[in-house]
Amino acid sequence: MSADNTNRDKSSPFITLTGRLVLRTFGKHSKSEHLGVFLVTDQGDYLIRPAGANPFMQNPLMPLAGKTIVTTGSIEDYVFLAQTWKEAES
């Protein structure tokens, strides 16, 4: 599971990450506590959601929990905003 910045255009804010999707509690002991989808990579763990998706609605990536995906997007604070994603080939 790794970040692939080799083909990254320096003018593009997008990066490609490979990692496993896991479900974890986000915002534990706060008013924002909920079950979040995290992308677990060698570089770190990121809360992940599709770019442009409503953060207050169910994450459409939730059914892929437990799978390894390859995704392209951008990181804003602690959230990876996925532009594209696909299940990694075994």
Helices and strands as residue ranges (DSSP letters): E 3-4, E 15-26, E 34-41, E 44-50, G 62-64, E 68-76, E 79-87
